[in-house]
Amino acid sequence: MVSVAIMGHGVVGSGVAEILLTHKQKLFASLGEEIYIKKILDLREFPDSPIADRFTKDFEEIINDLEIRVVVEVMGGLNPAYDYVKRCLKAGKSVATSNKELVAAHGAELLAIAKEENVNFMFEASVGGGIPIIRPMNQCLVANNVGEVAGILNGTTNFILTKMIEDGMQFADALKLAQDLGFAERNPAADIEGHDACRKICILASLAYGRHVYPDSVHTEGITDITLNDVKLAKEFGYVIKLIGKVKKLSDGSLDILTAPMLVPLNSQLSSIDYEFNGIMVRGDCTGDVVFYGKGAGKLPTASAVVADIVDCCKHLKARRFLFWADGDGSNIIDYKDSVSAMYLRVSGDDAEAKAQKLFGEISTVRSGGELAVITPEIRYGDCQSKCAELRDSGVNVLSVIRIGDI
């Protein structure tokens, strides 16, 4: 029997406990021994739980219990999760977490501590919820040099954009619907401003290229400025708009990484991923494009990934799994203004097409009422900003600027 503790009994934590209790035989068959929930840490009380007697409000009961070999962190946030996880690892306990904020902010440090203490720090559920991605990248695709990783990494924003695309809903109405259905938090800033997706692409970039990428090194844009006009005009060109987290390794070894709305071509495998679903594309030199698809959040999908990590930790109590990257300082990341892509512009004003053609060269255009949509050739983002400033100086209103995703 392996004793485990769960820190947090919210949506995911309760899902982890539920799976451990209801899937005992399945897990026993995989592991060869029972996984026993010895403690659950939460400030609330759950008198109706079948294991109500195992709840505690005192973290010290977990850290000081030598029988507890694996700790699950599903509290979220950094405080007190960071301190608790760090202490658990230093006490010789393996940790499984779904906390993307924790891994994105402190992954390199916590992996180093796990290595030093010969325990495991695992976080499959931190990216993509129930979608397997960390383990496949770390094991199944290990023979590949990964050239690029790109994905729809946030179900809330994907749901909102899908409602705008499919049903013609305004952004504010789609956001309210997402909140009413439980896909968006009451304060949706982390989702709609791109921070959640940014943390996830940082984790994937760190794993793919071996050096920690911190979120404050990554240029991040959200979807709050996307309008129905942009959605309709993108469709005219043969694209859909998605919030994409993307990292690409350049020929000199540097990383081009950002999170932003992009026009995704309809022939891309990511273009048809709709509503609250996520999709992650890994571009390997041996496999080509491999896409992982599924529900990126939710109680049982996320809990399923956490439980898989628990089983892995239990199987390797005396043999550390190799999951590691070194710390990073951001010096391998290019300035987002040096990133190159074709661009979509939505403009209005006298002679807008002629002025845009003079500045950008050969362009594609679609008109909608008094507005003009333009797709430019590939261009440095900084140069695009400069040319947009020239357009404004010439009397042209630049209403939207969105990247074209080569994915």
N, C-alpha and C positions, 0 to 999 in steps of 0.2 A: 504494500500500500504506500502511495506517495501522498503526503499531506500538502495541500496548497491553501493559499489565502487569496481572497479577492478584495482589492481596495476600490470601493465604489459599487453601489447597488442601484445605479440609474438604469437607463435604457439598455446599454451594452452590458453592464455588470450583471443585471438580473438575467439577461439572455445567456451569459456565460454560465451562471449558476443553474439555469434551467437545462441547458444542454448537458452539463456534467451530471445532473441528477437523472434526466430522462434517457440519456444515451449511455448509461453505465456499461451495458453488455458490449455495445459496439466499441467503446473506448477500451474496455478490458481486453477485447480480442486483438486490438491494435497494439496495446502496450504490454499486455501480459500481467498486469496488476491493476488494482483499483486506484482511481484518483479520488481522494477524499477531501472535501471542502472542510477545513478545520476552523477557519475564521473568515468573516466578512466585515470589512471596515466601512462604517457609514455613520454619520451623525444622527440619522433618523432611525426610528425603530420600525420593525416589520413583524408585528405579533402574529400575523396570519401566515407567515412563511413556514413551510415544513421544516426549515432549519433555523427557526427564530432564535434558538439557544446558542447559535454559533456567531451571532452578531456582536461586534464590539465597537466602541467609540475611541478606543485607545490603540494607536499604532504600535506602542511599545509591546503590546501583547503579541504582535506579529513578529517584530524584529527580534524579540528575546526567546521565541519558541524555536528550539533547535530542530523539532520535527518538521517544521514547515520548510520545504526545500524549494518550492516555486511560488512566486508572488505574481498576481495579476494586477496591473494598474490600469483601471478604466475610470478614473476620476476626471480626467481631462485637465487642461490648463497646465501651468507651470508650478503653481504654489498651492498645496505642498507636494505635488507629484514629483518634482525634480529631487527634492531633498529625500523623500521617502524611497524613491527608486535607487538613488545613489547609496543610501544606507543599506538597503537590501542587498545590492550587489557586493558591497564591501563586507557584508556579513556572510557572504558565501551562498546567497540565495539567487537562483535564476529568476529573471523577470520577463514576463510577456505583457506587452502594452498595445493599446490601440491609439495612443496619444500622439497624433501627428505633430502637434505644437512642441511637445517634449523632444521628439526625435529630431525634428528640424533644427531646434535650438541647441540641443546638447548631445546629439547622437554620437559624435566622435568621442567625446569625453566618456560617455557611458559605455561605449563599446571597448574603450581602452581599459576601463575599470573591470569590465567583465573578463577581458583577456587576462589581466593581471591576477584576478581571483579565480580563474579557471571555471567560470560559470557562464551562463548564456543570457544575452539581452536580445529579445526577439520582438518584432514589430510588424508582422505580416498585415495586420488589420489597420495600420496607420495610413496606408495608401489603398484606395479602392475598396474599402470595407471588405465584403466577402469575395472580391475578385482576387485570385492568387496572382501575385506579381513579384513580391520580394523574393520568395523562394525560387520561382522559375528563373528570374534574372540571375540569382546567385548560384543556381545549380544547373538548370536545364540549358541555359544559354551561355554557360561559362566558356565554351569553345569559341564564342563570337567576339569580335571587336565590335562594340556597339557604336554605331555612327550617330544615332539620333534616338531620342525618346520623346514622344509627343502624346498628349492625351486630353480627353474630356475628364477632368478630375474632380468636378464638383457637381453633384446631382441637382442642387438647388438652382444654380444658374442655368443648367441644361434644361430643366423643367420650364423655367421662365422663358428662355429663348424658344423652346419648342412651342409653347402656347402662343408666342408672338408670331412664329412662322406658320403654324398650322391653323390657328384660330383668329389671327389678326388682332390679338389682345394688346392693349397698351402695356408698357413695362410695369407701371404701378399696379394695374389690375392683375397682371400675371403674378407679381410678387405677392399680392394679398391672397390670391388663390393658393399659392405655394405655402403660405403661412397657415391658411385655413386647413390645408390637407396635411400639415405636419412636416412638409419638406423643407421649410424655412423657419429659422428661429424668429422670436419676437424682435430681436435685434439682428438683422441679417447682414450686417456690415462685413463680417469676415468672409461671407460667401460672395455677395454681389460686388464687393470691391476687390476680389481676387486673392485675398490673403490665404484662404484655405487651399486653393489650388496651388498657390506659390509654395506653401510648405510641402506639399506632396511632390511637386517636381523637384524641389531641393533634395528630398530624400532619395528619389530615383536617380538624380544626377550624382549624388554622393556615392550611391551603390554602383552605378555604371562606370564611374571614372575614378573612384578610389580616394577622393579627397572631399572633405565636408564642404558643402555649399550652404551658406547661411542665407536665410530669407532677406536680410537687409542688403545683400549683394545682388539681388535679383529685381530687375525692373518689373513692376506689377501694375496692371490696369484692370479695372472691373468692367461691368456691363451697363452701368447706370446711364451712360450717354447713348446707348444703342436705341435707335428709334424704329418705328414701323416702316418709315420710308427706307431706312438702310436695309431692313429685312427684305422688303419688296424688290428693291433695286439689285440686291445681291442675287436674288432668285433670277432676275432677268439675265444676269451674267452667267448663271449656272453654278451658283454657290449657295451655301447656307452659313449663317454666322454662329460660331461656337466660341466659348471661352476655352482657350487652349493653354496648357502648360507645356513648354517645349524646351529641350536642350539639344544642342548639336555640337559635336566635336569638330573643330576646324582643322585644316591641314597642318597648322603649326602647333596643335595640341591644346589650344585655348578653347574655352566653352562659350558658345552663344546661347544664353539662357534667358527666358522671359516668360511672363504670364500675361496674356492679353486676349481680347476678342480678335478672332481672325475669320476671314472668309475661307471656308473649306470647300474645295471642289466636290461636286456631286459624285464623282467617281472615286472619291476617297472612302475607305472603309469607315472612317470616323463620321462621315456626313450623315449617315442613317441612324446614328445612336441618339435616341431621343428621350424626352421626359427625364425621370430621375436616374436613368442608367448612366454608367461611366464606360469609357473605352480608352485603352492605353495601347499605343503602338510602339513596339521596340524594333528598331531597324538594325539587324545584325549583318555582318559581312558574309556569313555562311548561310543563314536562314532566310535572308531578305526580311520583309515586313511580317511581324507576328503581332496579332491584335488580341488583347485580353478584354473581355466584355462581361458586364453583369451589373448587379445592384451595388452601388458604391457606398451605401449606408444602410441603416436599418438595424433593428434589434438582433434578429437571428443571423442575417448574413454576416454582420461584423463579428458577432459572438462566435460564429463558426470559425472564422479566421483566427480569433484569439485562442479558441480551444485547440486548434491545430498546433499553435505555438506551444501551448501547455503540454500537449502530448510529446512534442519534439524535445522540450526541456526535460520532461520526465525520462525520456529515452536516453538522454545525454547528461545525466547527473554527474557522471565522472569523466566525461569526454566532451570538451567544448566544441560546439558547432562553429565552423569557420564562417563568420559573418562579420566583416570588419571594413572600415575605411579610416584613413588618416585624417588628422585635422586639416583645415584649409584656411587661407587668409583672403581669398577672393582675388588673388593676383592672376589666376588663370581664367578669369571671366572678363570678356570684352565689354566695353561700354555699350549700352543698348543703342546709342546713336550710331555705332559702327555696324550694327546688324543690318543685313541686306535682305530685302524682299520686294516683290511687287506691292503696290499700294492701291487701295480703293479710296477715292475722295468723293464726297458729295458737296457740290458747290452751286452757287447761284450768282447771277449778275450779268451785266452786259459783256458780250464777247468772251464769256467764260471758257468756252471750248478752245477758241483760238489762243487765248492767253495760256491755258493749261498745256496746249500742244507745243507752244513756243518754249515753255520751261521744261517740260518732261519728255519731249520728243514724241515718238509714235505711241498713241494712246487708244484705248477702246472706250466708247461712250454709250450711255443710254440716257434718254431724256424722260423726265416725269414731271409734267406740269411746268413750273418755272425753274425746276432744279435739274442739274446735270450730274450724272454719276460717271466717274472717270476711273479707269484702271491703268496704272502707269507701268512702264517697264521696271525691272528690278533696280533698286536704288538704296543707298545708305539711308537709314532712318533720319539721321541728322541732316542730310542733304534735302530730304523730303520736307522736313520742318522748315528749312531755309526757303525752299521754293514756295511753300504754303504762305510764308510770311510775305514773299514777293507778290503772290496772288492777292493777298489782302491789301497790300499797299496799292495795287492796281485797281481796287474797287470790287474785287470778287469776294463774295462771302464763302469762307471754307467752313462747311457745316459739320462734316465728319471726316475723320482720317482713320482708316482701319487697315491692318496688314492682311496680305494674302498668304495663307498658309500652304506651303509646298509639302503637304502631307496626304 
